[in-house]
Amino acid sequence: MMSKLLACLLAVCAVVSMSPITTARAGYMSGFDLLESCKPRVIDAVYRLKVAECRGYVIGVADTFDCTKEVLGYRWNSRISLSQEELVNAVITWLNAHPRQLHHQAGGLIAAALSESFPCASQ
């Protein structure tokens, strides 16, 4: 019994030791961080994880506001038919066009990008 427990513990330690070490991003992601996640420079073992983090972050922010509910003073037309890829690509394009803004918090930059790319109709 003890040898099975020891073997399981060693197996877990081996798996954990092989995991890539990354920094945690609890709560704050800058535009630089978001762009890094959206367009990793190298296709490596964590490439898909970075792209999924980007997509999830953009979609998560996009889901929090629309033409009737604003975020940081921004509104966007969420009723138009867009794929997640089109939505993320619009944000990436906006980020690349506004490099001086990348030090700001990513959520606000996403809100600005969506607002500019997909404005609400005049009310």
Backbone as a ProteinNet text record, in pm:
[ID]
protein_1_A
[PRIMARY]
MMSKLLACLLAVCAVVSMSPITTARAGYMSGFDLLESCKPRVIDAVYRLKVAECRGYVIGVADTFDCTKEVLGYRWNSRISLSQEELVNAVITWLNAHPRQLHHQAGGLIAAALSESFPCASQ
[TERTIARY]
82.6	0	87.2	188.6	275.3	356.1	397.2	474.7	389.6	261.1	171.7	152.6	137	121.9	247.3	364.3	491.2	507.3	469.4	478.8	388.2	266.7	174.4	229.2	285	341.6	458.9	544.6	657.4	610.2	506.2	452	396.6	325.4	271.4	384	485.9	601.2	670.3	682.4	747	667.9	536.3	450.8	458.8	452	457.7	591.7	699.8	832.4	852.4	777	789.9	699.4	609.8	518.3	595.3	565.5	635.4	599.1	696	673.5	630.5	515.9	466.9	424.2	414.3	370.8	219.4	166	20.8	-27.4	-146.7	-204.9	-337.9	-330.8	-453.3	-499.8	-603.2	-668.1	-624.3	-496.8	-452.3	-378.6	-422	-353.6	-345.5	-226.6	-209.8	-235.5	-240.7	-253.7	-134.8	-14.3	104.2	85.9	37.7	15	-88	-195.7	-301	-248.8	-176.7	-123.1	-24.9	54.3	146.7	70.3	-42.5	-123.5	-191.9	-234.1	-307.4	-217.4	-97.6	-3.9	131.2	141.1	270.6	377.9	497.7	606.8	654.7	642.9	694.5	581.4	572.2	476.1	548.3	511.8	576.2	471.2	512.3	422	302.3	317.2	206.8	134.9	162.4	100.1	-52.4	-110.8	-258	-315.9	-244.7	-289.7	-292.6	-189.2	-184.3	-299.1	-321.3	-427.8	-564.8	-581.7	-707.7	-725.7	-617.9	-624.9	-669.3	-613.3	-650.7	-797.8	-839.3	-978.5	-1074.3	-1043.9	-1129.7	-1138.7	-1027.3	-1025.9	-1110.7	-1089.2	-1165	-1313.4	-1349.7	-1491.2	-1551.9	-1476.3	-1525.5	-1558.2	-1469.9	-1496.9	-1614	-1615.3	-1723.5	-1860.3	-1865.1	-1991.8	-2043.4	-1962.4	-2003.1	-2072.5	-2075	-2139	-2191.6	-2278.4	-2337.3	-2388.5	-2488.2	-2541.2	-2623.9	-2675.3	-2758	-2681.1	-2572.1	-2492.7	-2347.7	-2292	-2156.9	-2051.7	-1929.1	-1811.9	-1712.5	-1674.6	-1576.6	-1615.6	-1744.7	-1793	-1805.8	-1779.1	-1786	-1908.4	-1960.8	-2069.4	-2032.3	-2082.4	-2060.7	-2182.6	-2199.3	-2315.6	-2291.8	-2335	-2315.2	-2418.2	-2513.4	-2619.9	-2583.3	-2471.3	-2430.7	-2371.5	-2379.4	-2334.1	-2183.5	-2109.1	-1964	-1920.9	-1817.3	-1758	-1662	-1625.3	-1527.9	-1396.4	-1357.1	-1232.7	-1238	-1351.1	-1365.9	-1359.4	-1420.3	-1419.2	-1277	-1205.9	-1067.8	-979.1	-995.8	-914.3	-937	-1060.2	-1087.7	-1012.9	-1008.4	-935.8	-785.6	-731.6	-588.7	-552.5	-635.5	-611.4	-609.2	-704.3	-711.6	-588.3	-549	-429.9	-305.5	-290.1	-174	-176.4	-295.6	-308.9	-290.7	-291.1	-280.2	-169.1	-44.6	63.8	91.5	61	85.6	-13.9	-119	-221.2	-199.5	-102.6	-87.8	-50.3	-5.7	26.9	-98.9	-212.9	-339	-393.2	-490.9	-554.2	-625.9	-607.4	-659.4	-811.1	-883.1	-1029.6	-1079.5	-1020.1	-1057.5	-1020.1	-906.8	-865.1	-957.8	-1001	-1097	-1227.7	-1271.9	-1395.6	-1382.4	-1268.9	-1246.7	-1243.4	-1175.8	-1165	-1301.1	-1381.1	-1513.2	-1604.9	-1596	-1678.2	-1648	-1520.7	-1480	-1508	-1485.8	-1503.3	-1648.3	-1731.7	-1871.5	-1960.7	-1971.2	-2047.7	-2197.8	-2258.3	-2403.6	-2469.8	-2588.6	-2665.2	-2706.2	-2720.7	-2764.4	-2902.7	-2922.6	-3051.2	-3140.8
-119.6	0	126.2	126.8	243.2	264.1	155.1	168.5	224.4	191.4	247.9	397.1	437.3	578.3	655	598.1	662	672.7	567.2	568.9	676.9	691.5	795.4	934.2	952.4	1081.1	1117.6	1022.2	1046.4	1077.6	1010.3	1036.6	1178.2	1221.3	1357.3	1458.8	1435.7	1526.9	1534.6	1420.6	1419	1501.4	1485.9	1561.5	1710.4	1749	1889.5	1950	1874.6	1927.9	1949.4	1880.2	1896.3	2006	2059.2	2163.5	2293.1	2368.3	2494.9	2594.3	2672.2	2772.9	2901.1	2953.1	3078.5	3167.8	3295.2	3387.7	3392.6	3409.2	3417.1	3556.2	3563.1	3690.7	3707.6	3721.8	3733.7	3877.8	3906.7	4036.2	4142.2	4148.3	4257.6	4203	4244.8	4212.2	4340.8	4378.2	4499.2	4467.2	4570.6	4552	4475.9	4502.3	4428	4278.8	4246.3	4106.2	4040.8	4113.6	4058.9	4033	4128.6	4111.4	3995.1	3978.9	3865.5	3733.3	3729.1	3607	3583	3691	3677.7	3638.1	3686.4	3658.3	3617.7	3496.5	3454	3457.2	3497.1	3507.8	3372.1	3272.5	3139.8	3038.8	2949.2	2839.2	2731.6	2722.2	2628.1	2543.4	2476	2384.7	2455.4	2583	2654.6	2749.2	2737.7	2824.7	2822	2704.4	2693.2	2749.9	2733	2787.8	2941.1	3000.8	3146.7	3198.5	3133.4	3176.2	3157.6	3050.1	3028.2	3134.2	3172.8	3278.1	3409.9	3441.3	3562.7	3560.1	3453.2	3442.6	3448.8	3376.6	3376.8	3513.4	3584.7	3717	3815.1	3815.3	3906.2	3875.3	3749.6	3710.7	3740	3715.8	3744.6	3891.3	3978.8	4123.4	4160.6	4108.2	4140.6	4101.9	3995.4	3949.3	4036.6	4128.7	4209.8	4339.7	4376.9	4502.8	4496.1	4590.9	4599.2	4741.4	4760.3	4895.1	4949.1	4860.8	4907.1	4912.8	4839.4	4836.1	4867.4	4973.8	5015.3	4965.9	4964.3	4933.6	5046	5110.8	5220.2	5328.4	5349.4	5451.6	5404.9	5278	5224.3	5134.4	5135	5045.8	4987	4868.9	4810.7	4732.1	4718.2	4650.8	4499.6	4435.3	4291.1	4209.8	4276.1	4204.3	4168.8	4222.8	4186.1	4045.7	3978.5	3840.8	3836.4	3794	3781.6	3648.4	3591.2	3472.9	3520.6	3430.3	3466.3	3510.4	3443.6	3478.8	3621.1	3659.3	3795.7	3898.8	3867.4	3956.7	3975.2	3865.8	3870.9	3943.4	3915.4	3981.6	4131.9	4176.3	4320.3	4383.1	4314.4	4365.8	4369	4263.3	4259	4372.2	4392.4	4501	4635.4	4656.1	4782.2	4799.8	4693.9	4701.2	4736.6	4674	4704	4847.3	4903	5040.3	5144.3	5101.7	5194.2	5149.9	5142.1	5089.9	5173.9	5301.3	5387.2	5362.4	5287.1	5258.4	5124.1	5046.7	4909	4894.1	5000.2	4991.2	4992.8	5028.2	5031.5	4890.6	4880.3	4753.2	4697.5	4569.6	4505.9	4514.7	4502.8	4507.8	4639.1	4748.9	4879.8	4894.2	4837.3	4843.8	4761.5	4647.1	4565.1	4641.5	4706.7	4784.8	4895.9	4964.9	5071.8	5015.5	4902.4	4840.5	4798.9	4735.2	4691	4808.8	4910	5029.1	5099.9	5107.7	5173.7	5085.2	4956.1	4864.7	4831.6	4827.5	4789	4885.2	5009	5110.2	5080.6	5129.1	5117.7	5220.3	5188.6	5282.7	5399.9	5516.3	5633.4	5608	5655	5627	5746.5
0	0	0	85.9	96.9	-31.9	-96.9	-219.1	-333.1	-338.5	-440.6	-418.1	-293.2	-259.8	-296.5	-266	-298.9	-450.8	-523	-669.2	-729.1	-676.7	-724.2	-695.4	-576.8	-538.9	-629.2	-657.6	-747.5	-889.6	-934.3	-1068.4	-1077.3	-976.1	-973.6	-972.9	-892.5	-887.5	-1023	-1091.5	-1222.8	-1324	-1323.5	-1416.4	-1387.4	-1261.5	-1223.5	-1260.4	-1243.1	-1273.9	-1423.7	-1508.6	-1652.8	-1707.6	-1627.6	-1672.3	-1691.7	-1798.4	-1819	-1709.5	-1670.4	-1567.3	-1636.3	-1597.5	-1652.9	-1538	-1567	-1464	-1460.2	-1342.5	-1326.5	-1365.6	-1420.5	-1459.2	-1389.2	-1261.4	-1182.8	-1181.8	-1256	-1245.5	-1343.2	-1380.3	-1467.4	-1587.7	-1703.8	-1827.9	-1906.7	-1947.6	-2027.5	-2174.3	-2254.3	-2398	-2454.6	-2399.4	-2442.1	-2414.9	-2293.7	-2256.7	-2348.1	-2375.1	-2460.9	-2600.9	-2656.7	-2791.3	-2795.9	-2691.2	-2682.2	-2683.2	-2613.7	-2611.2	-2745.1	-2809.5	-2935.5	-3051.8	-3051.2	-3160.2	-3104	-3047.1	-2992.9	-3101.5	-3062.8	-3159.8	-3208.5	-3123	-3155.1	-3139.1	-3234.4	-3219.4	-3139.7	-3012.3	-2922.6	-2851.6	-2748.1	-2677.9	-2615.3	-2581.9	-2517.5	-2614	-2743	-2842.8	-2834.9	-2834.3	-2831.3	-2702.5	-2593.2	-2465.6	-2471.4	-2530.8	-2542.4	-2629.4	-2742.6	-2832.7	-2765.9	-2691	-2619	-2510.4	-2443.7	-2342.6	-2406.9	-2521.1	-2594.5	-2630.5	-2695.4	-2740.4	-2621.8	-2516.6	-2398.6	-2333.7	-2328.4	-2266.8	-2348.5	-2480.1	-2568.3	-2562.5	-2575.9	-2574.6	-2437.6	-2332.7	-2198.3	-2178.8	-2224.5	-2213.7	-2303.8	-2425.6	-2519.6	-2464.5	-2387.9	-2330.9	-2217.1	-2168.6	-2053.4	-2089.5	-2218.9	-2256.2	-2398	-2431.7	-2565	-2585.5	-2670	-2695.2	-2579.2	-2494.5	-2382.8	-2251	-2241.7	-2119.1	-2155.1	-2096.9	-2133.8	-2035.1	-2083.6	-2002.1	-2022.2	-1912.4	-1916.1	-2017.1	-2033.4	-2126.2	-2270.5	-2295.9	-2432.1	-2448.9	-2570.6	-2611.6	-2747.2	-2775.5	-2908.3	-2951.4	-3083	-3140.2	-3140.4	-3034.5	-3020.8	-3098.5	-3160.4	-3232.1	-3375.7	-3425.6	-3560.7	-3558.6	-3670.8	-3678.8	-3703.8	-3602.4	-3611.4	-3552	-3610.2	-3548.2	-3439	-3351.2	-3248.2	-3311.3	-3418.4	-3487.3	-3542.8	-3601.7	-3654.1	-3541.7	-3431	-3315.6	-3263.3	-3244.8	-3196	-3297.4	-3424.7	-3527	-3529.1	-3505.5	-3498.6	-3381.8	-3269.2	-3152.5	-3180.6	-3240.1	-3272.5	-3368.5	-3469.8	-3565.3	-3493.7	-3404	-3329.3	-3241.2	-3171.2	-3085.3	-3166	-3282.1	-3367.2	-3419.6	-3438.3	-3487.7	-3377.5	-3251.1	-3137.3	-3041.4	-3088.3	-3003.8	-2878.7	-2881.8	-2764.7	-2651.8	-2679.1	-2578.2	-2507.8	-2554	-2507.2	-2359.9	-2296	-2153.3	-2066.2	-2124.7	-2050.1	-2028.7	-1939.3	-1907.2	-2030.5	-2055.4	-2177	-2189.2	-2078.8	-2085.3	-2143.6	-2102.2	-2156.1	-2302.7	-2341	-2481.1	-2569.7	-2519.6	-2594.9	-2611.3	-2504.5	-2511.2	-2614.5	-2615.8	-2713.7	-2855.4	-2872.7	-3005.6	-3059.9	-2976.9	-3021.9	-3048.8	-2965.3	-2982.6	-3114.7	-3146.6	-3271.6	-3393.3	-3379.6	-3491.5	-3522.9	-3417.8	-3433.3	-3354.4	-3401.4	-3325.1	-3322.1	-3216.5	-3202.9	-3295.1	-3341	-3422.5	-3335.2	-3394.3	-3318.7	-3261.9	-3138.6	-3074.1	-3076.1
[MASK]
+++++++++++++++++++++++++++++++++++++++++++++++++++++++++++++++++++++++++++++++++++++++++++++++++++++++++++++++++++++++++++

